Amino acid sequence: MDKHADFKKRLFFLAVSIVLNSFSNALTVASHCGSALWTSSSVNLSNWLHFSLGSVLFVEGIAVVIANAVLLKRFDWHRALGNLVFMIPFSFLVGSISTGLDAHGFLNLPLWVRVVADILGIVGIGVAVSIYQRANIVLHPNDDLTYIVRFKFMHGHAAKAQWISYIPAISIILLTFIMTHHVYAVGLGTVLAFVLQGAVTGWADRHVFTTLKHHLNV
């Protein structure tokens, strides 16, 4: 496959993964059964600081862009701008979709339905991360952090990299709990994300869109 055709293929998968990731994250937020750790940290900051979820997701992402530059020991403007390009639609879509699901009574569904939706959301996030990490055109800074840790420090081990990259998100949740004495968007889904999301990403690398290979840039 020539470079132009390969880039178009990767761009298509990037678009698919952004939509899948945004919807999956919004599903975990609307289910109120526990979100992935980074999303959960944003929900808790949003409730503490009284800013919209989309705004907090964006600002938190900027902070991670800076952290990624520190890990890489250089500031890559192309990479940072790519992170911003990813964050804008992602932050808007997660906030809009989760608000829309709330407005349509998603929380009134039976608990078992919301639990299933939450689990599907966590799996969807792991699969989406696998797709856009392999496409590697632009990444969300949180997943770029995992990507950097995975291939720079963890010899490609997805699960270990995911656990390490969660440390800042867990710290934010603990800080907001100390300040507010409340915790939001933490539950079954959060535990599943912590334990399984990296493994789901590794599984999806091998079984979902297998013609899409990693394009390393660390």
Backbone bond lengths (Angstrom), bond angles and torsions (degrees), N, CA, C in turn:
res aa  C-N    CA-C-N  psi(-1)  N-CA   C-N-CA  omega(-1)  CA-C   N-CA-C  phi
1 M - - - 1.468 - - 1.533 109.24 -
2 D 1.386 117.75 131.83 1.455 119.42 179.42 1.523 110.36 -73.28
3 K 1.348 115.30 166.35 1.462 120.99 -173.53 1.528 112.02 -62.26
4 H 1.343 117.01 -38.26 1.468 120.21 -178.98 1.525 110.85 -64.89
5 A 1.319 116.42 -45.67 1.468 120.42 179.68 1.527 110.56 -65.98
6 D 1.332 116.21 -38.27 1.462 120.21 178.82 1.528 110.91 -64.11
7 F 1.338 116.24 -41.11 1.469 119.63 179.58 1.525 110.92 -65.65
8 K 1.328 117.49 -41.74 1.467 120.74 178.57 1.531 110.35 -61.87
9 K 1.329 116.44 -39.33 1.459 120.76 177.99 1.526 110.41 -63.64
10 R 1.329 116.59 -45.47 1.461 120.64 179.93 1.529 110.99 -65.06
11 L 1.340 117.00 -36.95 1.466 121.22 178.93 1.522 110.90 -64.76
12 F 1.330 116.67 -40.64 1.463 121.15 176.81 1.526 110.93 -60.39
13 F 1.339 116.63 -47.00 1.458 120.00 -179.69 1.529 111.36 -66.35
14 L 1.313 117.35 -32.22 1.465 120.51 175.63 1.522 110.40 -60.94
15 A 1.337 117.00 -46.92 1.461 120.99 -179.94 1.527 110.91 -61.56
16 V 1.332 116.15 -43.66 1.472 120.46 177.94 1.525 110.39 -59.65
17 S 1.327 116.53 -43.64 1.463 120.27 -175.47 1.523 111.99 -69.79
18 I 1.336 118.53 -35.63 1.469 120.80 178.62 1.522 110.28 -63.22
19 V 1.329 116.30 -45.40 1.466 120.20 179.08 1.529 110.57 -64.25
20 L 1.339 116.71 -45.46 1.467 120.90 -179.79 1.527 110.72 -62.78
21 N 1.320 117.40 -44.40 1.455 121.52 -178.71 1.522 111.40 -65.34
22 S 1.335 116.56 -43.47 1.463 120.71 -179.46 1.522 111.20 -64.09
23 F 1.327 116.55 -47.61 1.464 119.90 -179.49 1.526 110.87 -64.27
24 S 1.326 116.91 -41.18 1.465 120.55 -178.23 1.524 110.90 -65.02
25 N 1.343 117.19 -43.23 1.462 120.19 176.88 1.524 111.52 -63.21
26 A 1.342 116.31 -43.31 1.459 120.06 178.91 1.527 111.18 -62.62
27 L 1.320 116.91 -36.40 1.458 121.78 179.00 1.534 110.58 -63.00
28 T 1.336 116.58 -40.77 1.470 118.87 179.32 1.518 111.42 -68.85
29 V 1.338 117.25 -35.74 1.469 120.48 178.45 1.523 110.08 -67.10
30 A 1.330 116.98 -47.65 1.471 121.57 -176.08 1.523 112.43 -69.23
31 S 1.334 117.43 -26.64 1.469 120.08 -179.04 1.525 112.10 -70.83
32 H 1.344 116.91 -23.86 1.468 122.34 -176.60 1.537 111.32 56.64
33 C 1.319 115.29 31.98 1.469 120.20 177.57 1.525 111.68 -116.33
34 G 1.326 116.55 10.29 1.454 120.37 178.12 1.512 112.21 113.44
35 S 1.322 115.42 124.95 1.460 121.46 -179.65 1.523 110.32 -102.73
36 A 1.325 115.63 166.94 1.457 120.26 170.90 1.526 108.86 -58.04
37 L 1.316 116.86 154.00 1.462 120.73 -166.79 1.523 113.68 -60.72
38 W 1.317 118.88 -43.52 1.461 119.35 179.19 1.527 111.09 -64.86
39 T 1.311 117.16 -42.95 1.460 120.13 177.41 1.519 110.53 -63.59
40 S 1.334 116.61 -41.84 1.456 121.08 177.57 1.525 111.51 -59.89
41 S 1.320 116.61 -41.64 1.468 119.84 178.92 1.528 110.38 -62.10
42 S 1.341 117.19 -38.13 1.466 121.13 178.73 1.528 111.32 -68.65
43 V 1.330 116.77 -39.93 1.472 120.26 177.69 1.523 110.58 -61.48
44 N 1.339 116.14 -42.45 1.464 119.67 179.56 1.528 112.04 -67.17
45 L 1.329 117.21 -40.69 1.464 120.11 175.12 1.521 111.07 -63.36
46 S 1.329 116.43 -40.10 1.459 121.01 179.37 1.535 111.25 -60.30
47 N 1.322 116.12 -43.39 1.464 119.73 179.16 1.524 112.37 -71.04
48 W 1.318 117.24 -34.21 1.467 121.05 179.46 1.529 111.44 -71.73
49 L 1.337 116.36 -46.83 1.461 121.05 -173.14 1.533 113.17 -92.62
50 H 1.347 116.47 -9.74 1.470 122.47 178.97 1.531 112.15 62.31
51 F 1.331 114.72 40.54 1.455 121.17 170.91 1.521 108.35 -110.24
52 S 1.336 116.21 159.90 1.462 119.50 179.95 1.530 109.76 -65.38
53 L 1.333 114.77 152.41 1.461 119.86 -179.32 1.521 110.89 -60.63
54 G 1.322 117.08 -41.93 1.463 120.16 -179.58 1.525 111.80 -60.20
55 S 1.334 117.02 -41.81 1.466 121.12 179.74 1.526 111.13 -64.68
56 V 1.338 116.49 -42.78 1.467 120.47 -179.49 1.522 110.21 -66.24
57 L 1.325 117.33 -41.99 1.467 120.45 177.43 1.529 110.68 -57.38
58 F 1.333 116.26 -40.01 1.456 120.59 -178.00 1.528 111.38 -69.43
59 V 1.329 116.85 -47.77 1.469 120.62 -178.49 1.532 110.80 -65.79
60 E 1.324 116.79 -41.32 1.455 120.29 177.13 1.525 110.32 -60.42
61 G 1.319 116.18 -37.99 1.457 120.45 178.26 1.526 112.21 -63.79
62 I 1.333 117.24 -38.77 1.462 121.46 177.90 1.530 110.05 -60.51
63 A 1.338 116.18 -42.72 1.463 120.43 179.30 1.526 111.32 -61.44
64 V 1.334 116.50 -38.11 1.463 120.45 -179.75 1.532 110.58 -71.99
65 V 1.336 117.70 -32.76 1.470 120.69 175.06 1.531 109.87 -56.06
66 I 1.331 116.21 -43.85 1.461 121.38 179.67 1.530 110.29 -65.46
67 A 1.346 116.29 -42.79 1.466 120.20 178.60 1.529 111.09 -61.48
68 N 1.324 116.77 -39.35 1.468 120.51 179.26 1.530 111.24 -62.82
69 A 1.333 116.12 -40.14 1.464 120.16 178.48 1.531 110.72 -62.50
70 V 1.322 116.67 -37.60 1.460 120.88 177.65 1.530 110.29 -63.69
71 L 1.342 117.13 -43.89 1.468 120.58 179.53 1.525 111.97 -64.42
72 L 1.336 116.40 -37.68 1.464 120.67 -179.56 1.528 112.03 -80.11
73 K 1.344 115.93 -12.22 1.475 122.60 -178.95 1.526 111.98 63.24
74 R 1.335 115.11 27.02 1.462 120.50 175.02 1.520 107.84 -162.80
75 F 1.337 116.11 154.95 1.465 119.20 175.81 1.517 107.92 -104.30
76 D 1.314 115.48 112.51 1.456 122.85 -177.61 1.531 107.56 -99.15
77 W 1.344 116.09 104.39 1.465 119.79 -177.12 1.522 112.10 -61.84
78 H 1.319 116.82 -37.06 1.467 120.17 178.78 1.525 110.38 -62.58
79 R 1.315 115.84 -43.82 1.463 120.73 -179.99 1.531 110.34 -66.46
80 A 1.348 116.61 -44.56 1.464 121.10 -178.72 1.527 111.33 -63.49
81 L 1.327 116.71 -43.05 1.467 119.89 178.44 1.525 110.39 -64.94
82 G 1.337 116.29 -36.71 1.459 119.85 175.86 1.515 111.77 -61.83
83 N 1.341 116.48 -40.68 1.455 120.59 175.61 1.521 110.99 -58.98
84 L 1.334 116.46 -42.34 1.466 120.86 179.49 1.525 110.94 -65.29
85 V 1.328 115.98 -41.98 1.467 120.41 178.94 1.524 110.33 -59.45
86 F 1.319 116.44 -38.71 1.462 120.04 178.77 1.529 110.71 -70.42
87 M 1.337 116.56 -44.29 1.465 120.66 -172.33 1.513 113.56 -64.33
88 I 1.325 117.60 -35.62 1.469 119.96 -174.10 1.533 111.59 -60.89
89 P 1.348 119.35 -56.62 1.470 117.26 178.05 1.527 112.61 -67.69
90 F 1.337 117.22 -36.09 1.463 120.38 -178.73 1.531 110.96 -61.63
91 S 1.332 117.34 -50.76 1.464 121.27 -178.28 1.521 110.85 -61.10
92 F 1.346 116.31 -43.66 1.465 120.32 179.97 1.523 111.22 -64.00
93 L 1.335 116.21 -45.48 1.465 119.91 -176.77 1.531 111.96 -66.39
94 V 1.340 118.10 -43.17 1.465 119.80 179.87 1.524 110.13 -61.54
95 G 1.343 116.98 -48.13 1.456 120.24 179.73 1.519 112.41 -61.47
96 S 1.327 116.59 -44.52 1.468 121.19 -177.08 1.525 112.17 -69.33
97 I 1.334 116.75 -44.58 1.463 119.78 -177.38 1.520 110.99 -68.52
98 S 1.340 117.76 -42.41 1.465 119.83 179.85 1.524 110.60 -65.20
99 T 1.336 117.38 -39.63 1.473 120.83 176.58 1.523 110.67 -64.12
100 G 1.322 116.19 -41.79 1.466 120.26 178.86 1.523 112.34 -64.09
101 L 1.326 116.89 -41.22 1.466 120.10 177.91 1.524 110.96 -64.27
102 D 1.334 116.56 -40.01 1.474 120.34 176.12 1.521 110.52 -61.88
103 A 1.322 116.17 -44.95 1.461 121.00 -177.28 1.524 112.14 -64.07
104 H 1.327 117.13 -27.39 1.465 121.25 -179.84 1.534 112.43 -95.49
105 G 1.328 116.24 17.10 1.461 120.33 171.27 1.501 115.92 78.29
106 F 1.342 116.90 26.27 1.462 119.22 -179.47 1.523 111.42 -58.40
107 L 1.328 115.87 -35.62 1.462 120.30 -178.56 1.530 112.11 -67.47
108 N 1.320 117.47 -18.75 1.463 121.11 -179.60 1.528 113.05 -84.78
109 L 1.308 117.06 -5.36 1.466 120.53 177.49 1.528 109.86 -68.37
110 P 1.342 117.46 155.90 1.470 119.70 177.48 1.526 111.74 -55.13
111 L 1.329 116.03 149.14 1.461 120.97 -176.64 1.520 111.83 -56.48
112 W 1.346 116.95 -42.00 1.456 118.81 -176.19 1.528 111.47 -63.94
113 V 1.340 116.31 -33.57 1.468 119.77 177.42 1.524 110.00 -66.32
114 R 1.337 116.75 -42.55 1.468 120.25 -179.86 1.531 111.38 -68.23
115 V 1.334 116.77 -34.25 1.464 119.85 177.25 1.527 110.21 -65.13
116 V 1.336 116.73 -45.15 1.463 120.66 177.66 1.531 110.25 -61.36
117 A 1.346 116.37 -43.03 1.462 120.29 178.84 1.524 110.92 -62.05
118 D 1.319 116.17 -39.56 1.463 121.33 179.46 1.530 110.79 -63.72
119 I 1.326 116.14 -45.15 1.469 120.42 179.25 1.525 110.50 -62.98
120 L 1.334 116.58 -43.45 1.464 120.46 177.51 1.530 110.85 -61.89
121 G 1.332 115.84 -36.91 1.459 120.03 177.82 1.521 111.73 -63.25
122 I 1.334 116.74 -44.44 1.468 120.81 179.66 1.533 110.48 -62.94
123 V 1.322 116.36 -43.89 1.474 120.12 177.81 1.527 110.15 -63.27
124 G 1.339 115.94 -42.62 1.463 120.50 179.85 1.520 112.21 -60.37
125 I 1.334 116.53 -38.57 1.468 120.23 178.30 1.532 109.99 -63.27
126 G 1.333 116.17 -46.41 1.462 119.98 -179.65 1.518 112.19 -60.66
127 V 1.325 116.61 -41.22 1.469 120.72 179.06 1.530 110.18 -67.26
128 A 1.342 116.95 -43.83 1.462 120.62 179.99 1.524 111.62 -61.14
129 V 1.334 115.99 -41.30 1.467 120.36 178.76 1.526 110.13 -60.85
130 S 1.315 116.48 -43.28 1.461 120.70 178.05 1.523 110.93 -58.71
131 I 1.323 116.88 -43.35 1.468 120.63 -175.79 1.519 110.70 -66.28
132 Y 1.333 118.23 -49.47 1.468 116.67 -174.82 1.520 112.90 -82.40
133 Q 1.340 118.64 -17.96 1.457 118.36 169.98 1.525 110.70 -69.01
134 R 1.322 116.47 -37.23 1.472 119.44 178.34 1.524 111.30 -71.58
135 A 1.334 116.81 -40.39 1.469 119.75 177.21 1.531 110.10 -63.88
136 N 1.332 115.97 -42.37 1.467 124.02 173.35 1.532 113.13 49.17
137 I 1.329 115.20 47.96 1.466 119.92 170.73 1.528 107.65 -92.85
138 V 1.323 115.63 -57.85 1.461 122.07 169.30 1.523 106.94 -136.68
139 L 1.330 116.00 150.92 1.458 121.58 179.47 1.511 109.85 -129.45
140 H 1.340 115.90 152.41 1.458 118.17 167.09 1.525 106.93 -66.66
141 P 1.340 118.31 138.82 1.474 119.19 -176.71 1.524 114.13 -56.98
142 N 1.338 118.12 -33.29 1.464 119.51 177.91 1.522 110.99 -62.71
143 D 1.323 116.06 -41.40 1.458 120.09 -179.76 1.520 111.09 -80.66
144 D 1.320 116.86 -26.14 1.460 120.13 171.76 1.530 109.49 -64.36
145 L 1.340 116.04 -37.54 1.466 120.69 175.13 1.528 110.28 -58.80
146 T 1.329 116.75 -48.67 1.463 120.75 177.80 1.524 110.92 -60.65
147 Y 1.323 115.87 -41.07 1.464 122.19 -179.48 1.534 110.61 -61.62
148 I 1.337 115.60 -45.75 1.469 120.61 179.74 1.528 110.01 -62.82
149 V 1.336 116.16 -47.93 1.464 120.12 -179.87 1.522 110.11 -62.26
150 R 1.337 116.57 -40.85 1.472 121.42 -176.31 1.526 111.72 -61.78
151 F 1.330 116.72 -48.74 1.460 119.14 -172.39 1.531 114.05 -97.78
152 K 1.316 117.92 -16.37 1.465 120.15 178.79 1.526 111.94 -94.14
153 F 1.360 115.61 -30.55 1.461 118.53 -173.17 1.537 114.01 -124.27
154 M 1.333 118.07 -25.79 1.465 121.36 -172.04 1.521 113.75 -110.25
155 H 1.324 117.37 14.28 1.471 121.80 175.49 1.532 112.81 53.92
156 G 1.346 116.40 36.11 1.457 121.38 175.96 1.512 115.44 85.96
157 H 1.335 118.84 2.63 1.470 121.74 -177.34 1.532 109.56 -78.17
158 A 1.346 116.47 108.72 1.466 121.76 -172.90 1.525 112.61 -65.97
159 A 1.338 117.64 -45.40 1.468 120.67 -174.84 1.525 111.30 -65.41
160 K 1.338 117.58 -46.35 1.463 120.56 -179.60 1.528 111.03 -61.87
161 A 1.323 115.93 -42.68 1.461 120.15 179.22 1.516 111.22 -62.54
162 Q 1.338 116.18 -39.74 1.465 120.14 179.88 1.521 110.77 -63.26
163 W 1.322 117.67 -44.06 1.465 120.96 -179.30 1.529 111.31 -62.72
164 I 1.310 116.92 -43.62 1.465 120.06 -179.63 1.525 111.02 -65.77
165 S 1.322 116.71 -41.05 1.466 119.95 -177.73 1.525 112.49 -69.73
166 Y 1.338 117.20 -14.44 1.458 120.53 178.01 1.530 113.28 -79.61
167 I 1.323 118.08 -11.93 1.462 120.74 -175.31 1.532 112.50 -55.61
168 P 1.353 120.05 -46.25 1.472 118.85 177.94 1.528 113.32 -61.98
169 A 1.337 116.89 -40.04 1.470 120.12 -179.64 1.522 111.02 -64.11
170 I 1.335 116.82 -43.05 1.468 120.49 177.92 1.521 110.05 -62.60
171 S 1.326 117.43 -39.31 1.464 121.47 179.31 1.524 111.11 -63.09
172 I 1.342 116.87 -39.75 1.467 120.63 178.40 1.521 110.60 -64.38
173 I 1.330 117.03 -43.73 1.472 120.72 179.24 1.522 110.28 -61.46
174 L 1.327 117.76 -43.36 1.469 121.28 178.61 1.526 111.04 -63.27
175 L 1.347 116.54 -41.11 1.472 120.29 179.34 1.521 111.39 -63.15
176 T 1.345 116.70 -46.17 1.460 119.19 -179.23 1.528 111.34 -65.87
177 F 1.331 116.83 -34.13 1.465 119.65 176.74 1.528 111.00 -65.18
178 I 1.334 116.27 -41.50 1.467 120.35 178.43 1.529 110.18 -62.28
179 M 1.330 116.86 -39.25 1.462 120.94 -175.65 1.528 112.76 -79.29
180 T 1.328 118.06 -32.72 1.469 120.37 -173.19 1.527 113.78 -112.57
181 H 1.342 117.04 -17.35 1.467 122.72 -174.66 1.526 112.26 62.78
182 H 1.312 115.78 21.83 1.467 122.03 175.67 1.520 108.41 -133.37
183 V 1.314 115.54 153.63 1.459 120.24 175.21 1.528 107.83 -135.06
184 Y 1.323 115.31 137.21 1.457 121.60 -176.14 1.530 109.96 -123.83
185 A 1.338 115.20 152.60 1.470 122.24 173.85 1.523 112.94 57.90
186 V 1.331 116.11 27.63 1.459 121.05 175.29 1.524 107.58 -116.36
187 G 1.304 116.74 126.83 1.459 120.81 -178.36 1.508 110.66 -176.30
188 L 1.321 115.44 -148.56 1.461 121.13 -177.94 1.521 111.51 -55.44
189 G 1.327 116.25 -45.53 1.455 119.92 -178.47 1.513 112.74 -61.28
190 T 1.333 116.74 -36.23 1.463 121.34 179.41 1.522 110.37 -64.31
191 V 1.327 115.68 -44.03 1.471 120.57 178.74 1.526 110.04 -63.54
192 L 1.330 116.19 -45.03 1.464 119.94 179.83 1.526 111.04 -62.67
193 A 1.336 116.77 -40.29 1.457 120.43 179.07 1.519 110.83 -62.74
194 F 1.334 115.88 -43.46 1.460 119.89 -179.31 1.526 111.26 -63.69
195 V 1.319 115.72 -42.94 1.471 120.04 -174.88 1.525 112.02 -80.43
196 L 1.349 116.63 -38.70 1.462 119.23 -165.32 1.518 116.14 -114.80
197 Q 1.340 118.77 -18.36 1.465 117.84 -169.73 1.523 112.53 -61.35
198 G 1.333 117.00 -42.22 1.459 119.19 177.57 1.518 111.82 -61.98
199 A 1.331 116.20 -39.72 1.467 120.34 178.70 1.529 111.01 -66.63
200 V 1.340 116.79 -38.70 1.470 120.40 177.16 1.524 109.92 -62.31
201 T 1.343 116.32 -42.08 1.463 120.21 178.24 1.526 110.69 -61.14
202 G 1.333 116.69 -45.11 1.455 120.19 177.70 1.519 112.14 -62.85
203 W 1.349 117.16 -39.66 1.467 121.34 177.79 1.523 110.41 -64.09
204 A 1.352 115.90 -44.03 1.466 119.74 -178.99 1.521 111.71 -64.82
205 D 1.343 117.12 -32.23 1.469 120.02 175.66 1.527 110.98 -54.74
206 R 1.334 115.87 -36.06 1.467 121.07 -174.31 1.524 113.88 -93.34
207 H 1.352 116.82 -19.42 1.466 118.42 -169.42 1.530 115.10 -127.12
208 V 1.313 119.50 -12.75 1.471 122.02 -177.37 1.526 108.84 -113.77
209 F 1.330 117.01 122.13 1.465 121.91 -178.29 1.534 110.03 49.52
210 T 1.307 115.50 61.58 1.467 121.20 -171.23 1.530 113.57 -67.37
211 T 1.325 118.33 -15.40 1.468 119.29 177.14 1.532 111.40 -76.23
212 L 1.334 116.75 -12.95 1.462 120.99 179.26 1.530 108.70 -88.23
213 K 1.332 116.42 114.52 1.462 121.37 -175.98 1.529 110.31 -104.93
214 H 1.335 116.48 160.40 1.455 121.15 177.57 1.522 111.04 -65.49
215 H 1.333 115.45 135.96 1.458 122.79 173.20 1.521 106.33 -113.75
216 L 1.328 116.28 89.89 1.466 121.51 -169.49 1.516 111.60 -68.93
217 N 1.360 113.52 142.24 1.465 119.66 178.76 1.509 108.81 -152.77
218 V 1.353 117.31 66.36 1.459 122.11 179.23 1.531 109.69 -131.29
